[in-house]
Amino acid sequence: MATRKEFDHGLEQLHNLLVEMGTFVEEALVDSMKALSGTDVEKARAIITNDQHLNHLEDQITDLGSKLIATQQPVAKDLRRILAAFKIASDLERMGDLCVNIAKFVVRLEGQSLIKPLIDLPRMAEIVQTMTYESIQSFVQENVDLAYKLATEDDQVDALCAQISRELLSLMMENPRNITQATVLNLVARNIERIGDHATNIGESVVYLVTNKRPDLNIQHNI
């Protein structure tokens, strides 16, 4: 049986790996939006290639958490902490996949000029980047208030996504030649929205860790 000191050291390693995953996702989202704004295909392809690192980090978390369960046999909150780390790592891995999707959309736009200046899409991405950071911090700090804050930010992202869809639909109706690119930009918005949903999933895991109850932070709230 491992000592408590060894167990706490293992938990610290889990935290560090999750912070590294969160930072990786933040950077991938920022880079994917830069690639989109400049239709930079080379940057987009680098994002696609680098995604393997995120998968490796998730594997490390799975291995470390499993070892801690086997050697320490944690119960109650200690066990929830490891189970939450597994769930958070899975959400972060999916968030990385969604950033890769955005990069793939950029590759599809190679050689094209954007049909409109990007204003709301970058704003969405900025909010989701903040949500990603806050979600990980809420876990490290076991901060339930910060976890619940994600729900309000997610509503803002959903509202922006709906607004972008309406604007792109108008552009399609104005000129059928806009349809293909507008469809791609709408898919970008949907993927950013999904990254935000996964960030709120992480918030749910934090609330579960602290209270042993899992709320639904992805429902629409009044803001």
ZAZA-108804 format. One line per 10 residues: number of its first residue (from 1); their letters; for each residue x, y, z of N, C-alpha, C. Coordinates in pm, whole numbers, plus 50000, padded with zeros to 5 digits. Layout:
BEGIN
NUM> a> X,Y,Z,X,Y,Z,X,Y,Z  ...
***
This chain:
BEGIN
1> matrkefdhg> 50085,49880,50000,50000,50000,50000,50088,50125,50000  50062,50215,49911,50141,50337,49905,50109,50426,50024  50203,50511,50060,50181,50605,50170,50097,50723,50122  50039,50795,50219,49959,50913,50184,50044,51016,50110  50170,51030,50151,50258,51125,50085,50275,51090,49938  50293,50961,49909,50307,50917,49770,50178,50941,49692  50065,50918,49760,49935,50939,49696,49916,51087,49660  49947,51175,49756,49934,51319,49731,50027,51363,49618  50145,51303,49612,50237,51335,49502,50178,51292,49368  50114,51175,49367,50048,51128,49246,49935,51221,49202
11> leqlhnllve> 49858,51270,49300,49750,51364,49269,49806,51493,49210  49919,51538,49264,49983,51658,49211,50026,51637,49066  50077,51519,49038,50115,51487,48900,49993,51488,48808  49880,51434,48857,49755,51438,48779,49716,51581,48749  49722,51666,48851,49687,51808,48832,49776,51869,48725  49906,51843,48735,50001,51903,48640,49974,51857,48497  49941,51729,48481,49911,51676,48348,49783,51738,48291  49684,51757,48377,49559,51819,48332,49581,51965,48295  49662,52036,48373,49695,52175,48338,49766,52179,48204  49857,52084,48181,49928,52079,48053,49832,52051,47938
21> mgtfveealv> 49736,51961,47959,49636,51934,47857,49552,52058,47829  49510,52127,47937,49429,52247,47919,49503,52355,47845  49630,52374,47878,49712,52474,47809,49728,52438,47661  49747,52310,47635,49759,52263,47496,49632,52295,47417  49515,52269,47477,49388,52296,47409,49371,52446,47385  49403,52527,47486,49395,52673,47468,49479,52717,47349  49603,52670,47344,49693,52711,47236,49645,52659,47100  49590,52537,47098,49539,52482,46972,49421,52565,46921  49336,52610,47014,49222,52692,46974,49268,52827,46920  49362,52889,46990,49416,53018,46944,49480,53002,46806
31> dsmkalsgtd> 49562,52899,46791,49631,52877,46664,49533,52846,46550  49429,52769,46582,49332,52735,46477,49258,52860,46429  49229,52952,46521,49162,53076,46480,49256,53167,46401  49384,53168,46439,49482,53244,46360,49493,53185,46219  49494,53053,46213,49501,52987,46082,49379,53022,45998  49261,53027,46063,49139,53060,45991,49142,53204,45941  49179,53296,46026,49175,53438,45987,49270,53466,45872  49382,53393,45865,49477,53414,45757,49472,53306,45651  49370,53218,45661,49362,53097,45577,49502,53036,45560  49567,53017,45676,49704,52967,45681,49700,52814,45689
41> vekaraiitn> 49716,52751,45575,49703,52606,45566,49818,52534,45637  49938,52591,45632,50053,52527,45697,50034,52524,45849  49986,52634,45905,49959,52637,46049,49849,52537,46083  49749,52528,45999,49640,52434,46022,49691,52290,46022  49778,52258,45929,49832,52121,45922,49918,52089,46043  49987,52189,46097,50069,52167,46217,49980,52134,46337  49864,52200,46346,49769,52171,46454,49721,52026,46445  49692,51982,46324,49645,51845,46303,49752,51745,46346  49876,51772,46308,49986,51681,46340,50014,51676,46490  50009,51792,46556,50046,51801,46698,49942,51740,46791
51> dqhlnhledq> 49826,51705,46740,49720,51653,46827,49760,51524,46897  49853,51451,46842,49896,51325,46904,49951,51347,47045  50009,51465,47069,50064,51494,47202,49953,51494,47307  49837,51547,47270,49724,51551,47364,49678,51409,47397  49675,51325,47297,49637,51185,47321,49735,51117,47416  49863,51149,47402,49966,51091,47488,49946,51137,47633  49912,51264,47652,49888,51315,47787,49768,51246,47851  49663,51223,47773,49546,51152,47827,49585,51011,47870  49668,50945,47790,49713,50810,47826,49792,50812,47957  49875,50915,47975,49953,50926,48098,49861,50941,48219
61> itdlgsklia> 49756,51021,48203,49661,51041,48313,49588,50911,48346  49549,50839,48243,49481,50710,48265,49573,50612,48339  49699,50605,48295,49793,50513,48359,49821,50552,48504  49843,50681,48527,49876,50728,48661,49757,50711,48756  49638,50749,48709,49519,50735,48793,49490,50589,48827  49506,50503,48728,49482,50360,48751,49581,50304,48854  49707,50348,48845,49808,50304,48940,49773,50351,49081  49725,50475,49093,49688,50529,49224,49572,50450,49285  49476,50415,49202,49362,50337,49252,49408,50198,49298  49497,50138,49220,49543,50002,49253,49628,49999,49379
71> tqqpvakdlr> 49712,50101,49397,49806,50097,49509,49751,50161,49636  49664,50259,49621,49613,50332,49738,49473,50289,49778  49398,50233,49682,49260,50194,49709,49180,50309,49772  49177,50425,49703,49111,50542,49762,48960,50524,49770  48899,50595,49863,48754,50595,49879,48706,50739,49887  48573,50754,49880,48508,50884,49897,48572,50990,49806  48608,51105,49862,48653,51217,49780,48783,51186,49708  48872,51109,49770,48997,51073,49703,48969,50996,49575  48873,50904,49580,48838,50828,49461,48771,50918,49359  48682,51006,49404,48614,51098,49311,48715,51189,49241
81> rilaafkias> 48820,51226,49311,48921,51312,49252,48987,51244,49131  49016,51117,49144,49078,51044,49033,48977,51020,48920  48855,50982,48956,48752,50960,48855,48723,51089,48779  48721,51202,48851,48700,51331,48786,48815,51361,48690  48937,51328,48730,49053,51351,48642,49040,51271,48513  48993,51145,48522,48970,51065,48401,48869,51134,48308  48758,51180,48366,48652,51243,48286,48700,51374,48225  48774,51452,48303,48824,51580,48254,48924,51558,48140  49011,51459,48156,49107,51428,48049,49036,51388,47921  48928,51312,47934,48850,51272,47817,48787,51393,47750
91> dlermgdlcv> 48733,51486,47830,48675,51608,47773,48781,51692,47703  48898,51704,47764,49005,51783,47704,49053,51720,47573  49061,51588,47570,49101,51520,47447,49001,51549,47336  48873,51547,47370,48770,51577,47271,48778,51724,47227  48808,51813,47319,48825,51954,47285,48938,51971,47185  49046,51895,47204,49156,51898,47109,49113,51848,46972  49031,51743,46969,48980,51692,46842,48898,51799,46769  48823,51877,46843,48740,51982,46783,48827,52094,46727  48939,52123,46793,49035,52219,46738,49093,52166,46608  49120,52037,46603,49168,51974,46480,49064,51987,46369
101> niakfvvrle> 48937,51969,46405,48831,51987,46305,48836,52126,46244  48855,52227,46329,48863,52365,46279,48981,52379,46184  49094,52319,46222,49212,52324,46134,49184,52257,46000  49110,52147,46002,49076,52078,45877,48985,52164,45791  48896,52240,45854,48811,52332,45778,48897,52438,45709  49003,52485,45779,49093,52584,45718,49159,52525,45593  49199,52400,45602,49260,52334,45485,49162,52332,45368  49035,52312,45398,48933,52311,45292,48918,52448,45227  48955,52555,45299,48941,52691,45246,49067,52738,45172  49162,52649,45151,49289,52688,45089,49265,52762,44958
111> gqslikplid> 49330,52878,44948,49321,52958,44825,49201,53051,44819  49113,53046,44919,48993,53130,44918,49014,53255,45004  48949,53364,44965,48939,53482,45050,48812,53469,45133  48816,53515,45257,48700,53506,45344,48587,53595,45293  48465,53546,45302,48350,53620,45249,48308,53734,45340  48359,53737,45463,48327,53846,45556,48438,53855,45660  48457,53975,45716,48555,53987,45825,48510,53902,45944  48606,53840,46010,48573,53756,46125,48570,53843,46251  48451,53854,46309,48433,53934,46430,48379,53847,46544  48264,53787,46521,48200,53708,46627,48267,53573,46649
121> lprmaeivqt> 48322,53513,46543,48391,53385,46561,48512,53398,46654  48598,53498,46634,48708,53516,46729,48659,53547,46870  48548,53622,46881,48493,53653,47013,48447,53524,47082  48380,53439,47007,48341,53308,47062,48463,53232,47111  48566,53229,47028,48686,53153,47062,48754,53209,47186  48753,53342,47202,48814,53403,47320,48741,53360,47447  48608,53360,47441,48531,53319,47559,48558,53172,47590  48563,53089,47488,48585,52946,47509,48727,52921,47559  48823,52998,47512,48960,52986,47564,48961,53016,47713  48892,53123,47752,48882,53157,47895,48814,53045,47972
131> mtyesiqsfv> 48707,52990,47916,48636,52881,47982,48727,52760,48003  48810,52732,47903,48902,52618,47915,48997,52638,48032  49054,52758,48040,49145,52788,48152,49072,52780,48285  48955,52841,48292,48880,52844,48418,48835,52704,48460  48803,52621,48363,48757,52486,48397,48867,52408,48467  48990,52419,48417,49102,52348,48478,49135,52409,48615  49131,52541,48623,49158,52605,48752,49053,52568,48856  48929,52553,48812,48823,52515,48906,48852,52377,48963  48911,52289,48881,48947,52155,48930,49064,52163,49027  49170,52232,48986,49290,52239,49070,49258,52303,49205
141> qenvdlaykl> 49173,52408,49202,49137,52480,49325,49016,52419,49396  48949,52323,49329,48822,52268,49379,48724,52383,49407  48712,52470,49308,48636,52594,49319,48500,52577,49249  48396,52553,49327,48263,52529,49272,48207,52655,49208  48232,52771,49269,48181,52897,49212,48236,52919,49072  48363,52892,49053,48424,52907,48921,48365,52806,48823  48335,52687,48872,48272,52585,48788,48135,52631,48739  48056,52689,48830,47922,52736,48791,47929,52857,48699  48035,52937,48709,48053,53053,48621,48058,53010,48474  48106,52889,48451,48117,52838,48315,47981,52831,48247
151> ateddqvdal> 47875,52808,48325,47741,52795,48266,47697,52927,48201  47724,53038,48270,47688,53169,48215,47769,53200,48090  47898,53168,48094,47982,53193,47976,47939,53104,47859  47895,52983,47889,47848,52894,47784,47723,52950,47716  47637,53015,47793,47519,53079,47734,47560,53189,47637  47665,53264,47671,47714,53370,47582,47765,53310,47451  47834,53199,47463,47886,53130,47344,47771,53081,47257  47670,53022,47320,47554,52973,47244,47484,53086,47170  47472,53202,47236,47406,53317,47173,47486,53367,47053  47618,53373,47067,47702,53414,46955,47694,53316,46839
161> caqisrells> 47690,53188,46871,47681,53085,46767,47552,53101,46687  47441,53126,46757,47313,53144,46689,47317,53270,46601  47380,53375,46650,47390,53499,46573,47474,53478,46447  47584,53407,46460,47670,53379,46345,47594,53296,46241  47517,53199,46286,47441,53115,46192,47341,53199,46114  47276,53293,46181,47179,53380,46112,47249,53467,46007  47364,53523,46043,47436,53609,45950,47486,53531,45828  47535,53411,45853,47584,53329,45741,47470,53285,45651  47354,53258,45709,47238,53223,45628,47199,53339,45537  47207,53460,45590,47177,53578,45508,47274,53591,45392
171> lmmenprnit> 47402,53563,45418,47502,53570,45311,47476,53465,45204  47430,53348,45246,47396,53243,45150,47280,53286,45060  47182,53350,45122,47063,53392,45047,47096,53506,44951  47192,53591,44991,47230,53704,44907,47305,53658,44782  47388,53553,44798,47471,53509,44687,47499,53360,44701  47445,53280,44611,47466,53134,44620,47613,53093,44619  47702,53178,44564,47844,53145,44562,47904,53146,44703  47832,53204,44798,47879,53207,44937,47847,53078,45014  47765,52995,44955,47709,52882,45030,47818,52789,45085  47913,52752,45001,48014,52654,45044,48097,52707,45161
181> qatvlnlvar> 48150,52829,45146,48232,52883,45254,48150,52916,45379  48030,52967,45359,47944,52998,45473,47912,52872,45552  47894,52762,45480,47869,52635,45548,47989,52594,45633  48109,52612,45579,48232,52579,45652,48245,52668,45776  48221,52798,45761,48232,52890,45875,48128,52858,45983  48011,52813,45939,47910,52772,46036,47955,52648,46113  48022,52557,46045,48076,52438,46111,48185,52476,46211  48264,52576,46177,48365,52626,46271,48297,52674,46399  48191,52753,46381,48117,52804,46497,48062,52691,46582  48009,52589,46517,47953,52474,46590,48060,52400,46669
191> nierigdhat> 48179,52391,46611,48288,52322,46681,48337,52404,46801  48344,52535,46785,48381,52620,46899,48277,52606,47010  48150,52604,46971,48043,52587,47068,48059,52455,47144  48095,52349,47072,48112,52219,47136,48231,52218,47233  48336,52292,47199,48449,52303,47293,48400,52366,47423  48316,52469,47411,48258,52531,47531,48174,52434,47610  48099,52349,47541,48017,52248,47610,48104,52153,47692  48217,52114,47634,48307,52024,47707,48370,52095,47827  48395,52225,47813,48447,52300,47928,48346,52300,48043  48218,52314,48009,48116,52308,48115,48104,52167,48171
201> nigesvvylv> 48131,52066,48088,48137,51929,48140,48243,51916,48249  48356,51983,48227,48462,51981,48328,48413,52047,48456  48338,52157,48440,48279,52221,48558,48188,52126,48633  48112,52047,48560,48024,51948,48624,48105,51846,48703  48218,51806,48647,48305,51710,48717,48360,51770,48846  48388,51899,48844,48439,51966,48963,48332,51970,49072  48209,52003,49033,48100,52005,49131,48079,51864,49187  48087,51764,49101,48076,51625,49146,48186,51591,49247  48308,51634,49216,48421,51607,49305,48396,51665,49443  48350,51790,49447,48338,51860,49575,48212,51820,49651
211> tnkrpdlniq> 48100,51799,49578,47970,51780,49645,47915,51639,49633  47976,51556,49547,47926,51421,49517,47792,51426,49443  47761,51539,49381,47641,51553,49298,47682,51616,49167  47625,51566,49056,47662,51617,48924,47547,51701,48867  47567,51833,48851,47464,51919,48792,47470,51914,48640  47374,51977,48573,47376,51992,48428,47404,52139,48398  47528,52171,48364,47565,52309,48337,47547,52347,48191  47504,52253,48108,47485,52281,47966,47344,52324,47930  47255,52330,48030,47121,52379,48002,47124,52531,47989  47026,52585,47919,47021,52729,47896,46985,52798,48026
221> hni> 47060,52905,48058,47034,52983,48178,46991,53123,48140  46922,53189,48229,46881,53327,48206,46998,53419,48240  47040,53499,48144,47153,53590,48167,47113,53730,48129
***
